[in-house]
Amino acid sequence: MSDQIEQVEKKYEITPDIVDAMATIRRGVDTLLIESELEQKLARSKATGQPLRCKLGLDPTAPDIHIGHTVVLNKLRQLQDLGHTVIFLIGDFTAAIGDPSGRNVTRPPLSPEQIKINAETYLNQAGLVLDLDKTEVRYNSEWCNQLGATGLIKLASRYTLARLLERDDFAKRYAAQAPIAMHELIYPLMQGYDSVALNSDIELGGSDQRFNLLVGRELQRQYGQEAQCILTMPLLVGLDGVDKMSKSKHNYIGITDSPNDMFGKVMSISDSLMWNWYDLLSLKPNAEIEQIKFDCNNGRNPRDAKVMLAKEIIERFHSAADAEAAEAEFNARFRGGAAPADIPEVTVQSVDGVIGVAKMLKEAGLVPSNGEANRNIEQGGVRIDGERVSDRGLQFAPGCYTVQVGKRKWAKITVK
């Protein structure tokens, strides 16, 4: 038995700062396995001065980048701020296999060119949340390429097919007699082997990665290492308060959105969703968030808390100055009725010298359909040149119009 495993068997004192650290780590998580082990790891780290190794592996598969993708990065940053070593692992080798997690069909592997381009995107994304100067950036091709056929066979001998087929997506596909390619069975082993190569103490991932993370825990035992703890994060609920954040559902905030758009979108979420976002997106200490909740429960306007959250998000992806300017812009727009400074300009084409209001809104990209335009008109959500529109049959001759739909959508429309 290794010295490392012997160390974890020794019981270390759980001091108040360890309790506080556990509360920070636990905030917003979906799964934390196993809490008592992590508590001892933290206590040992404090006693020995040896930081924990906290690993997040991401295959560069070119996701649509929005703040929902940064939830797990935020948790990694919290561990970094607690003084532990953060390992940002780019799965350039495993991306060439293709992660089957949550899929009911085989996913084609990526080309080396795609992987390289996407890896740069991932690293840029990570740098908006993590302190890259204090981050260990690794690529799993470093050790996976060295395994060779002999090493891969030895690795495969340490896990059974029966255990792999317990995985939900494999089990469903097997029961439905859907194809499961051999390389897909290898994927969880390769991801698990990353934990062995990096000797990780904690591995983070999305809730769909739990099985793969457990494989890493088991393989570490097989290789005589102390088993890593597992921390998974839930999916972020989008602006609608119902579905997970997704570009396809138009309920997202992109990390490249303008500060004004970010501010307006955060201000549009419900008060109840705001507290969930605080748990998953904010890097404020637990005590500070609890104080904000306490103040709101005792008479403070929840709008103030939403403003603080919006500004924190903007500062992360832009700057503090941009956050202040976005707040001022928002206040001028909705308290003073002023149009935004960066209002987009679009041109639409009339037919026989006129265009109906619903079609004009749709053609300008302010609504997805004529039906949605009419619903906004009926609800009093459309203003043209400052005047509320109530007539769905209104038509416009060629000219320029300043149009507002809802609270956040504006355009200067030129009708030709």
C-alpha positions in Angstrom: 0.0 0.0 0.0 1.4 3.4 -1.0 2.3 6.1 1.5 -0.5 8.2 0.0 -3.2 5.7 0.9 -1.7 5.2 4.3 -1.9 9.0 4.8 -5.7 9.1 4.1 -6.3 6.5 6.8 -4.9 8.9 9.4 -7.6 11.1 10.8 -6.9 14.8 10.5 -8.6 17.5 12.6 -11.6 19.1 11.0 -11.2 22.8 11.8 -13.7 25.6 11.2 -11.9 26.7 8.0 -12.3 23.2 6.7 -16.0 23.3 7.4 -16.2 26.7 5.6 -14.2 25.3 2.6 -16.6 22.3 2.4 -19.6 24.7 2.4 -18.1 26.6 -0.5 -17.3 23.4 -2.4 -20.8 21.9 -1.7 -22.6 25.0 -2.9 -24.7 24.3 -6.0 -23.3 20.9 -6.7 -25.3 18.0 -8.1 -23.1 15.2 -6.7 -20.3 15.1 -4.2 -18.7 11.7 -3.6 -17.5 11.1 -1.0 -17.9 14.0 1.4 -16.1 12.5 4.3 -13.2 11.6 2.1 -13.0 15.1 0.7 -13.2 16.6 4.2 -10.2 14.5 5.2 -8.3 15.4 2.0 -8.8 19.1 2.8 -7.7 18.6 6.4 -4.6 16.7 5.3 -3.8 19.4 2.8 -3.9 22.0 5.5 -1.8 19.9 7.9 0.9 19.1 5.3 0.8 22.2 3.2 0.3 20.1 0.1 -2.5 21.5 -2.1 -5.1 19.1 -3.6 -4.9 18.3 -7.3 -8.3 19.3 -8.8 -8.9 18.1 -12.3 -11.4 19.1 -15.0 -11.1 17.3 -18.3 -12.9 18.7 -21.4 -12.9 17.3 -24.9 -12.6 20.1 -27.4 -15.8 19.4 -29.3 -16.7 23.1 -30.2 -19.7 23.7 -28.0 -21.9 26.8 -28.3 -20.2 28.9 -25.7 -22.5 30.5 -23.2 -22.4 31.1 -19.5 -24.0 27.7 -18.8 -20.8 26.1 -20.0 -18.8 28.0 -17.3 -20.7 26.6 -14.3 -18.1 23.8 -13.7 -15.3 26.3 -14.4 -16.7 28.5 -11.7 -16.5 25.6 -9.2 -12.9 25.0 -10.3 -12.1 28.6 -9.7 -13.5 28.4 -6.2 -11.1 25.5 -5.5 -8.3 27.5 -7.0 -9.2 30.4 -4.7 -9.0 28.0 -1.7 -5.4 27.4 -2.6 -5.5 24.1 -4.4 -3.9 23.1 -7.7 -6.3 23.3 -10.6 -5.6 21.1 -13.6 -7.3 22.1 -16.9 -7.1 19.0 -19.0 -7.7 19.3 -22.7 -8.8 15.9 -24.0 -7.1 16.0 -27.4 -6.7 12.2 -27.4 -10.1 11.3 -26.1 -11.8 13.8 -28.5 -10.4 11.7 -31.3 -12.4 8.8 -29.9 -15.7 10.6 -29.2 -17.4 10.7 -25.8 -20.6 8.6 -26.0 -22.0 10.1 -22.7 -25.8 10.7 -23.0 -25.9 9.7 -26.6 -28.1 7.0 -28.2 -26.0 6.8 -31.3 -22.3 6.6 -32.1 -20.7 10.0 -32.3 -18.1 10.3 -35.1 -14.6 11.2 -33.9 -13.1 14.6 -34.7 -10.2 15.3 -37.0 -6.8 16.5 -35.6 -7.5 19.9 -37.3 -10.9 20.3 -35.6 -9.4 19.3 -32.3 -6.6 21.9 -32.5 -9.0 24.7 -33.3 -11.5 23.7 -30.7 -8.8 23.3 -28.0 -7.9 26.9 -28.5 -11.6 27.9 -28.0 -11.7 25.9 -24.7 -8.6 27.4 -23.3 -9.7 30.9 -24.2 -13.0 30.1 -22.4 -11.2 28.8 -19.4 -9.1 31.9 -19.2 -12.2 34.1 -18.6 -12.8 32.3 -15.3 -9.6 30.6 -14.1 -6.3 32.3 -13.2 -4.3 30.7 -16.0 -1.1 31.7 -14.4 -1.9 29.4 -11.5 -3.5 26.7 -13.7 -1.8 23.5 -14.8 -2.8 23.1 -18.5 -2.4 19.5 -19.7 -3.2 17.5 -22.8 -4.0 13.8 -22.4 -2.2 12.9 -25.6 0.9 13.2 -23.4 0.3 9.8 -21.7 -2.3 8.2 -23.9 -0.1 8.2 -27.0 2.6 6.5 -25.0 0.4 3.6 -23.9 0.6 1.7 -27.2 -1.2 -1.5 -27.9 0.3 -3.4 -24.9 -0.5 -0.6 -22.5 -4.1 -0.3 -23.8 -4.6 -4.1 -23.3 -3.3 -3.9 -19.8 -5.6 -1.0 -19.0 -8.6 -2.8 -20.5 -7.8 -5.8 -18.2 -8.5 -3.6 -15.1 -12.2 -3.1 -15.9 -15.0 -5.5 -16.9 -17.4 -5.3 -19.8 -20.3 -5.9 -17.4 -19.4 -2.8 -15.4 -19.2 -0.7 -18.6 -22.6 -2.0 -19.8 -24.1 -0.7 -16.5 -23.8 2.8 -17.9 -27.2 4.2 -18.7 -26.6 5.1 -22.3 -24.8 1.8 -23.1 -27.5 -0.2 -21.3 -30.3 1.5 -23.3 -28.5 1.0 -26.6 -27.7 -2.6 -25.8 -31.3 -3.4 -24.9 -32.5 -1.7 -28.1 -29.9 -3.7 -30.1 -28.4 -0.3 -31.3 -24.8 -0.3 -32.3 -22.1 0.2 -29.7 -18.7 0.6 -31.3 -15.6 -0.9 -29.5 -13.9 2.5 -29.3 -16.8 3.9 -27.3 -16.2 1.2 -24.6 -12.6 2.3 -24.5 -13.5 6.0 -23.9 -14.4 5.7 -20.2 -11.2 3.8 -19.6 -9.1 6.5 -21.2 -10.8 9.2 -19.3 -10.3 7.3 -16.1 -6.7 6.7 -16.9 -6.3 10.5 -17.1 -7.0 10.6 -13.3 -4.2 8.0 -12.8 -1.7 9.9 -14.9 -2.5 13.1 -13.1 -2.9 11.6 -9.6 -5.9 13.7 -9.1 -7.6 14.2 -5.7 -10.8 15.6 -7.0 -12.3 15.4 -10.5 -15.0 17.7 -11.7 -17.5 17.3 -14.5 -21.1 17.8 -15.6 -23.8 15.6 -14.2 -23.7 13.5 -17.4 -20.1 12.6 -16.6 -20.7 10.8 -13.3 -20.1 7.3 -14.7 -16.8 8.2 -16.4 -15.6 9.9 -13.2 -16.4 6.8 -11.2 -14.3 4.7 -13.6 -11.4 7.0 -12.8 -11.9 6.5 -9.1 -11.8 2.7 -9.6 -8.8 2.7 -11.9 -6.8 4.8 -9.3 -7.5 2.0 -6.8 -6.3 -0.5 -9.3 -3.1 1.4 -9.8 -2.5 1.7 -6.0 -3.5 5.4 -5.8 -5.8 7.0 -3.3 -9.2 7.3 -5.0 -10.3 10.7 -6.2 -13.4 12.4 -4.9 -16.1 13.3 -7.5 -17.9 16.6 -7.9 -20.5 17.0 -10.6 -22.4 20.2 -11.4 -26.0 20.6 -12.7 -27.0 22.1 -15.9 -27.8 25.8 -15.7 -31.5 26.8 -16.3 -31.9 29.4 -19.0 -33.5 32.8 -19.1 -37.0 31.3 -19.4 -36.6 29.6 -16.0 -37.8 26.3 -17.5 -35.3 24.6 -19.8 -31.5 24.2 -19.6 -29.6 27.1 -21.1 -29.3 26.5 -24.9 -28.8 28.5 -28.0 -31.4 26.4 -29.8 -34.0 27.5 -27.2 -32.9 31.2 -27.3 -32.7 31.3 -23.5 -28.9 31.9 -23.2 -26.3 34.5 -22.4 -23.3 34.2 -24.7 -19.9 34.9 -23.2 -19.3 37.2 -26.2 -22.6 39.1 -25.8 -22.2 42.8 -25.3 -22.2 44.1 -21.8 -25.6 45.8 -22.4 -27.2 42.6 -23.6 -25.7 40.7 -20.7 -27.1 43.2 -18.2 -30.6 43.2 -19.8 -30.8 39.5 -19.9 -29.8 39.0 -16.3 -32.3 41.6 -15.2 -35.0 39.7 -17.1 -34.8 36.5 -15.0 -37.1 35.7 -12.2 -36.2 36.4 -8.6 -36.2 32.7 -7.7 -33.9 31.8 -10.6 -31.6 34.6 -9.6 -30.7 32.7 -6.4 -29.9 29.5 -8.3 -27.6 31.6 -10.6 -25.9 33.0 -7.6 -25.1 29.5 -6.4 -23.8 28.3 -9.8 -22.3 31.5 -11.3 -21.2 33.8 -8.6 -17.7 33.7 -7.0 -18.9 35.7 -4.0 -18.3 33.9 -0.6 -21.2 32.0 0.9 -21.5 34.5 3.8 -21.9 37.4 1.4 -24.6 35.7 -0.7 -26.4 34.8 2.5 -26.3 38.4 3.6 -27.8 39.5 0.3 -30.6 37.0 0.6 -31.2 38.1 4.2 -31.4 41.7 3.2 -33.9 40.9 0.4 -36.0 38.8 2.7 -36.2 41.8 5.0 -37.3 44.5 2.7 -34.4 45.2 0.2 -35.5 45.2 -3.4 -34.4 42.0 -5.1 -33.6 44.1 -8.1 -30.5 45.3 -6.3 -29.3 41.7 -5.9 -29.9 41.1 -9.6 -27.9 44.2 -10.5 -25.0 42.9 -8.4 -25.1 39.5 -10.2 -25.4 41.1 -13.6 -22.4 43.3 -12.9 -20.3 40.4 -11.6 -20.9 38.4 -14.8 -20.1 41.4 -17.0 -16.9 42.0 -15.1 -15.8 38.4 -15.6 -16.2 38.5 -19.4 -15.6 42.2 -20.1 -14.5 44.7 -17.4 -15.7 46.6 -14.3 -16.0 49.7 -16.4 -18.2 47.9 -18.9 -20.4 46.7 -16.0 -20.9 50.2 -14.6 -21.7 51.5 -18.1 -24.2 48.7 -18.7 -26.0 49.6 -15.5 -26.1 53.2 -16.4 -27.4 52.4 -19.9 -30.1 50.1 -18.5 -31.3 52.7 -16.0 -31.4 55.4 -18.7 -33.3 53.1 -21.0 -35.9 51.8 -18.6 -36.2 54.5 -16.0 -35.8 57.4 -18.3 -37.3 55.8 -21.4 -34.2 56.5 -23.5 -33.2 54.2 -26.4 -29.9 52.4 -26.0 -26.8 54.0 -27.4 -25.9 51.0 -29.5 -29.3 50.5 -31.2 -28.9 48.3 -34.3 -29.9 49.6 -37.7 -31.8 47.5 -40.2 -33.5 47.9 -43.6 -36.7 46.2 -44.7 -38.5 46.2 -48.0 -42.0 47.5 -48.4 -44.5 46.0 -50.9 -46.5 48.4 -53.0 -45.2 51.2 -50.8 -46.2 49.9 -47.4 -45.3 47.2 -44.9 -47.5 45.8 -42.1 -46.3 46.2 -38.6 -46.0 42.5 -37.8 -44.0 41.8 -41.0 -41.8 44.8 -40.3 -41.0 43.5 -36.8 -40.3 40.0 -38.1 -38.1 41.2 -41.0 -36.1 43.4 -38.6 -35.4 40.4 -36.5 -37.2 41.7 -33.4 -39.5 38.7 -33.3 -39.3 35.2 -34.7 -42.8 35.2 -36.4 -45.8 37.4 -37.3 -47.7 35.6 -34.6 -45.2 36.6 -32.0 -45.3 40.2 -33.3 -49.1 40.2 -32.9 -48.8 38.8 -29.3 -46.4 41.6 -28.4 -48.8 44.2 -29.8 -51.8 42.8 -28.0 -49.8 42.8 -24.7 -48.7 46.4 -25.2 -45.1 45.5 -25.7 -44.4 47.4 -29.0 -43.5 51.0 -29.3 -42.7 52.9 -32.5 -41.1 56.3 -32.2 -42.0 56.2 -28.5 -45.8 55.6 -29.1 -47.4 52.3 -28.0 -48.8 50.3 -30.9 -52.2 48.7 -30.4 -53.4 48.2 -33.9 -52.3 44.9 -35.5 -53.3 46.1 -38.9 -51.1 49.2 -38.9 -49.0 49.8 -42.0 -45.9 51.9 -42.6 -44.7 53.9 -45.6 -41.1 54.2 -46.5 -39.1 56.1 -43.8 -37.1 55.6 -40.6 -38.6 54.4 -37.4 -37.2 53.7 -33.9 -38.9 50.5 -32.7 -38.9 48.8 -29.3 -40.3 45.3 -28.6 -40.5 44.3 -24.9 -37.9 45.8 -22.6 -34.7 44.9 -24.4 -35.2 44.7 -28.1 -34.6 47.9 -30.2 -33.9 48.7 -33.8 -33.8 51.7 -36.1 -35.7 50.4 -39.1 -35.5 52.0 -42.5 -38.4 51.0 -44.7 -37.7 51.2 -48.4 
